[in-house]
Structure formats: structure tokens, C-alpha cells
């Protein structure tokens, strides 16, 4: 990976951590997530006349990514409810990082160097250390395990769909704008099914003011990682983006005054050591 690609993936991770933390802090995370996605679609609409639509060959990947993203969000929100954000999120990201490696080899023939494999493994280990520190002595509820596993599998799958789609779509910006719109439509559709049309829109309007900066961070984060995937190996770039869980801990320590434990320090150091290895993946 080129240094600029590494920097873009890490900036995407920082923004991803920020908007996920904001959604998690909301009194109603599902409504906040829906509002964020709806406003993301509004933000990108004016860009479409300039970018045009992605190439037709990318649309099956767009459809698959949208479907998988909806499943992922549903599974994540259930896992958060059952086991907590601090445990579920890093475990999901750790497992998805590891799953992307064989999927990338299967779909694109991508093979990582020993340094790249080591870097991916170190990121996954850092994320699991975070989960261990957040779990403490508590056992993971059995009901949460299935949702965590489902979210991990679908996360890895939509990463691969997006990587394939953006490479075929002709423009990361056009692809990202369309997927932002299709994701919003899917999430709003699920909200209508869940609580009716009036209930879904009421949740969006109630969260609109809070969701504007979240939507901006989400869109920029997504476009950055799409640009990276358009030219860089998928697995190391995905691993760099999943350092978002590390950055989320930094946010929690600095702004929320959460404790700075030895496990958290170890996770940060391990992730930092992985970055130069992924540069030579």
C-alpha cells in the first residue's frame, strides 16, 4: 500500500469511530442510525448529477452490499443490546478482518506477504484484547453469540462486495453516493416495516439535528475507504479501517474519561505496530 492509501484508511477509521460512538451515545441508537443514513443520502444527492451513475456491471455488487449492510446493522444493534457495544463491536471487527483474507484470495486472487498476514493478525488480536478488557469477568450471553457471528460474516461479505463494486463502477465517488442512497432506502424501508411510515419518519426528524455531523463523518469515511479499495489490496486496507475500534477507545478515554487500562494500552501498541507491516502487505 502507498503511504497516502495508509493515511486515507486511517482517517476513514478515525471518522468511522467517531460516528459510531455518537450513534452509540444516542438514547435511541436505531433511530440515530436511521437518521444518519437518511441524511447521508440527502448529502450525496447533489453530487450525483456531477458524478453520474456507476457502470452497470457494478449494480449487482451494489444490491448485494445494500442487503448485507442492512443485515449487519440489524445484527449489530441486537448484539449491542445483548452484550454491549464495547464487547460486540471489537469482536465483530476482529472476526471480519480475519474473514476478509480468505474471501479476498477467493474473489480477487489477492495474496498477502508474510508482513501483511502478520499485520492483519495483529489488528485482529488488538481488537480481541479490547473486547476482553471491556468484557471483564462477564461471560458473553449465549444469545449474543449468534448475532455477533452473523454481523462478522456479513461485514466481511459487504466489504468484499464494496471492493468489487467500486473497482467495476468507474468512480469511487459515484459508487459511494449511490450506495449511500440505497442503504438509506433499505434502512428506512426496514423502519417502516418495524414501526409504520409515521413512526419511521418521526424517528428521523427527532434525531435530525444530532445526525447531521454524524452523517458528514459517515459519508467522508465511506468515500475514503472506497477510494483506498479501488486501488489497494482489500484485506490490509480493511484491517487498517478496523482500527476504528482502537480510535473509539481513545475517544472514550479522552472525552468520556473512561479508564486507561493495561489491556487497552496493549491493544493500542499492537495496532500501532501492525500499521508499518500492512504498508508492505
C-alpha positions in Angstrom: 0.0 0.0 0.0 1.1 3.5 -0.8 1.6 5.9 2.2 -1.3 8.1 1.0 -3.6 5.0 1.0 -2.5 4.0 4.5 -3.2 7.6 5.7 -6.6 7.6 4.0 -7.6 4.3 5.5 -6.6 5.5 9.0 -8.5 8.8 8.6 -11.5 6.7 7.5 -11.1 4.7 10.7 -11.0 7.8 12.9 -14.2 9.2 11.3 -15.8 5.7 11.5 -15.0 5.5 15.2 -16.4 9.0 15.8 -19.8 8.5 14.1 -20.2 5.0 15.7 -19.5 6.4 19.1 -22.1 9.2 18.5 -24.7 6.7 17.5 -23.9 4.5 20.5 -24.3 7.5 22.8 -27.7 8.3 21.5 -30.8 7.5 23.7 -32.2 5.6 20.6 -29.4 4.1 18.6 -31.7 2.6 15.9 -33.4 5.9 15.2 -30.0 7.7 15.3 -28.6 5.2 12.8 -31.6 5.6 10.5 -31.4 9.4 10.7 -27.7 9.3 9.9 -28.2 7.1 6.8 -31.2 9.2 5.6 -29.2 12.4 5.9 -26.2 10.8 4.3 -28.4 10.2 1.3 -29.5 13.8 1.3 -25.9 15.0 1.4 -24.8 13.0 -1.6 -27.8 13.7 -3.8 -26.5 17.0 -5.2 -23.2 15.3 -6.2 -24.9 12.7 -8.4 -25.5 15.0 -11.4 -21.8 15.6 -11.5 -20.6 12.1 -10.9 -23.2 10.2 -12.9 -24.1 6.6 -12.1 -21.7 3.8 -11.6 -21.2 1.4 -14.5 -24.0 -1.2 -15.0 -21.6 -4.1 -14.1 -21.3 -2.6 -10.5 -25.1 -2.7 -9.8 -25.3 -6.4 -8.7 -22.5 -5.6 -6.2 -24.4 -2.5 -5.0 -27.5 -4.6 -4.5 -25.6 -7.2 -2.5 -23.7 -4.6 -0.4 -27.0 -2.9 0.5 -28.7 -6.1 1.5 -25.7 -7.3 3.6 -25.3 -3.8 5.2 -28.9 -3.9 6.4 -28.4 -7.4 7.9 -25.2 -6.2 9.5 -26.8 -3.2 11.2 -29.7 -5.3 12.4 -27.4 -7.9 13.9 -25.0 -5.3 15.4 -27.9 -3.5 17.1 -29.1 -6.7 18.6 -25.6 -7.7 19.7 -25.2 -4.3 21.3 -28.4 -4.7 23.3 -27.5 -8.2 24.5 -23.8 -7.8 25.2 -22.9 -4.1 25.0 -21.1 -2.0 22.4 -17.7 -2.4 24.0 -17.7 -6.1 23.7 -19.7 -6.8 20.5 -18.1 -4.1 18.2 -14.4 -5.1 18.5 -15.2 -8.9 18.3 -17.3 -8.3 15.1 -14.5 -6.3 13.6 -11.8 -8.8 14.6 -13.6 -11.7 13.1 -14.5 -9.8 9.9 -10.8 -8.7 9.4 -9.8 -12.4 9.5 -12.6 -13.5 7.2 -11.7 -10.9 4.6 -8.3 -12.6 4.0 -9.7 -15.9 2.5 -12.5 -14.1 0.8 -10.1 -11.7 -1.0 -8.0 -14.6 -2.0 -11.0 -16.4 -3.4 -12.6 -13.5 -5.2 -9.6 -11.5 -6.4 -6.7 -13.8 -6.1 -5.1 -11.4 -3.6 -2.3 -13.0 -1.6 -0.7 -11.2 1.3 3.0 -11.1 2.1 4.1 -12.6 5.5 4.3 -9.0 6.7 0.7 -8.4 5.6 -0.6 -11.5 7.2 1.2 -10.6 10.4 -0.3 -7.1 10.3 -3.8 -8.4 9.8 -3.4 -10.9 12.6 -2.0 -8.2 14.9 -5.0 -5.9 14.2 -7.4 -8.8 15.0 -5.5 -9.6 18.2 -5.6 -5.9 19.2 -9.4 -5.9 18.7 -9.9 -9.0 20.7 -7.8 -7.5 23.5 -10.1 -4.6 23.6 -13.1 -6.9 23.8 -11.5 -8.8 26.6 -10.8 -5.7 28.5 -14.4 -4.4 28.0 -15.9 -7.7 29.0 -14.0 -8.0 32.3 -15.2 -11.1 34.2 -18.6 -11.1 32.5 -19.4 -14.0 30.2 -20.8 -13.3 26.8 -24.5 -14.0 26.8 -25.2 -17.1 24.6 -28.0 -15.2 22.8 -25.4 -12.6 21.7 -23.0 -15.0 20.1 -25.2 -15.8 17.1 -25.8 -12.1 16.4 -22.0 -11.3 16.7 -21.1 -14.2 14.3 -23.8 -13.1 11.8 -22.6 -9.5 11.9 -19.0 -10.6 11.4 -19.8 -12.7 8.4 -22.0 -10.1 6.7 -19.4 -7.3 7.5 -16.7 -9.3 5.7 -19.1 -10.0 2.8 -20.1 -6.4 2.2 -16.5 -5.3 2.4 -15.8 -7.7 -0.5 -18.9 -6.5 -2.4 -17.9 -2.9 -2.0 -14.3 -3.6 -3.1 -15.5 -5.5 -6.2 -18.2 -2.9 -6.9 -16.1 0.2 -6.6 -13.4 -1.3 -8.9 -16.1 -2.0 -11.6 -18.1 1.1 -11.0 -15.7 3.5 -12.7 -15.7 6.1 -9.8 -15.4 5.7 -6.1 -17.4 8.9 -5.7 -20.3 7.7 -7.9 -20.3 4.3 -6.3 -20.3 5.7 -2.8 -23.1 8.2 -3.5 -25.4 5.5 -4.9 -24.7 3.0 -2.1 -25.4 5.8 0.5 -28.8 6.3 -1.1 -29.6 2.6 -1.4 -28.5 2.0 2.2 -30.8 4.8 3.4 -33.7 3.5 1.4 -33.2 0.0 2.8 -32.9 1.2 6.4 -36.0 3.5 6.0 -37.9 0.6 4.5 -37.0 -1.6 7.4 -38.1 1.2 9.8 -41.5 1.4 8.0 -42.0 -2.3 8.4 -41.0 -2.2 12.0 -43.0 0.9 13.2 -45.0 2.2 10.3 -44.4 5.1 8.0 -45.2 7.8 10.5 -43.1 6.2 13.2 -40.1 5.8 10.9 -40.1 9.4 9.8 -40.8 10.7 13.3 -37.6 8.9 14.5 -35.6 10.5 11.7 -36.9 14.1 12.3 -36.4 13.7 16.0 -32.7 12.8 15.5 -32.1 15.1 12.5 -30.1 17.8 14.3 -27.9 15.3 16.1 -27.4 13.3 12.9 -26.0 16.0 10.6 -22.4 15.8 11.8 -22.7 12.0 12.1 -23.8 11.8 8.5 -21.0 14.0 7.3 -18.4 11.9 9.1 -20.0 8.7 7.8 -20.0 9.8 4.2 -16.4 11.0 4.2 -15.3 7.9 6.0 -17.0 5.7 3.5 -15.7 7.5 0.4 -12.2 7.4 1.7 -12.2 3.7 2.2 -13.8 3.1 -1.2 -11.0 5.2 -2.8 -8.5 3.0 -1.0 -10.2 -0.2 -2.0 -10.3 0.9 -5.7 -6.5 0.6 -5.9 -5.1 -1.1 -2.8 -5.3 -4.8 -1.6 -8.6 -5.3 0.2 -7.6 -7.2 3.4 -4.8 -4.8 4.7 -6.9 -1.8 3.9 -9.9 -3.3 5.7 -7.7 -4.1 8.7 -6.5 -0.5 8.8 -10.0 0.8 8.7 -11.0 -1.6 11.5 -8.5 0.2 13.8 -11.6 2.4 14.2 -12.3 0.3 17.4 -8.9 1.4 18.7 -9.7 5.1 17.9 -13.1 4.6 19.6 -11.3 3.7 22.8 -9.1 6.7 22.5 -12.2 8.9 22.2 -13.7 7.2 25.2 -10.6 7.8 27.3 -10.1 11.4 26.3 -13.6 12.7 26.1 -15.6 10.3 28.3 -13.0 9.9 30.9 -13.1 6.1 30.7 -10.2 4.2 32.4 -6.9 3.7 30.6 -6.2 0.0 31.4 -3.2 -2.2 30.6 -5.3 -4.2 28.1 -6.3 -1.1 26.3 -2.7 0.1 26.2 -1.6 -3.3 24.9 -4.2 -3.2 22.2 -3.1 0.3 21.1 0.5 -0.7 20.9 -0.3 -3.8 19.0 -2.4 -2.0 16.4 0.3 0.7 16.1 2.9 -2.0 15.4 0.7 -3.5 12.7 0.5 -0.4 10.6 4.0 -0.5 9.1 3.6 -4.2 8.4 0.4 -3.5 6.5 2.2 -0.8 4.5 4.2 -3.7 2.9 1.3 -6.2 2.6 
